[in-house]
């Protein structure tokens, strides 16, 4: 029984501190010699009989004294202050063990998280590399369903079609908006009380010959000034030889002008 308990203590000390006890303080009245021999023979431990600093106290009372010491509450070393014969503060040792245990726990947690992240990074990199290699292999193995001559013909037809579309767009942009221009001219004449009798237009860039009549000379001059100030017309010319007074008092005239580039934007 004694050997088994001592073996447990020795194993605990080795596992906890990395080395066994150097000696034993023995409290065994009348059995010190026998137990000392057993410890020396089986564990190579030197057993020294424990002597209480309280003089005159027989070893038979040590067990009772230890039980009483356990029941006392001390602030410096907890309930075991009176029986601490190792010279160390048990509360301090317990705090240090708790701190070390806490540090070890978080060290293991951090190491585990880093290991998981590293593993995830390795797996992701391996997957991406395999996908990239697969795409490169597919691209290198790709063959167009048509031969080169067919592709060349299709490209030539596409270019011809694009050229036709561009030509239609350019032609559409160059179409003269005759209706909008002439309608604008008629509205301008009506606004100035001018009655148009004839308009001679050969092209957008050629001079326009306009024959019309006005109620009086003032209205005629007002219309001529309106044409000159309008940004859609240019080179306005009203020859005096083409101005005639009619029997009704109206004034007939012929005026020439050209369309300005801004007239192309009339809609």
Steps between C-alpha positions, in 0.01 A plus 500: 500500500779744593701414188196550274420844643861611480517383139197713417662806655829438317322454165303818556814699581680370191206578271446845651852634554713261293684353797423292804527605867848511649388391847209428724390654829368202688229504767460140614548454872670170584533412129760750384780247460299242303340755266834675445654169388208431264525843340875478460483150353211561255526869409848601610345768719650621821237514773546747785265491801297821518546698820254774587650838589265499798719340764364228722235384252504123444479367143176326587328841493635607160198363311259686726713815471495475120123458492461806720734699277295410192189650659664838563451773240810704432518792261859447398484139382141379529392221734830311465737767628578321826595170330706644214848366573639556150581866546270607209177703489231261375262778391777657294584165345133442422469843336811436295365162388169659402677770297716241327196284430314800356795595281537142384131478416505813283829396345337176390190682377703750295722226362190300402338798326820580311531136399141500371558825305822362354324182396215699343752717313685194370176334387378822332831551323501139383142533371572824314815358345313190384220715354751723318677196356165355391402823322837521326464139388149563369613811316789317338275212396228728357446472128257726309211313338566676165802482274725797431354574155144520638614732778675723247184523286288584802746772606492650148117503495492658845733777382282563194188515713664744741605720207140506368367592844756780528405627153129502585570687824712757314234544233233543762707767670545682164128510408374858476186555711319688221159487663627647827702772317218609272247485780729721710531747208119516452442558872759778501328667202154475656634644823614806307177523288674388181312304234729260310412448136797293380813329636780378274729249674743286302721367784590566858819686409359698204341846548125502556276735297188611689216700336248651739297807584474726806235751610752787491871587486535495880374142517734404214802643682392329821490164321837560338653583842341188650666284232837670554492450876380139487792251547339259252543736205796683353592725204162673503471735197201722413565688173305827476437432132297197602266706722173606330199692633174341398174681429351376824774671694680174578867454421628202303863402517759232431756415765787251482676325789685178585442239765749507788641170634287547812188438286598132479406468868141614448247232579 
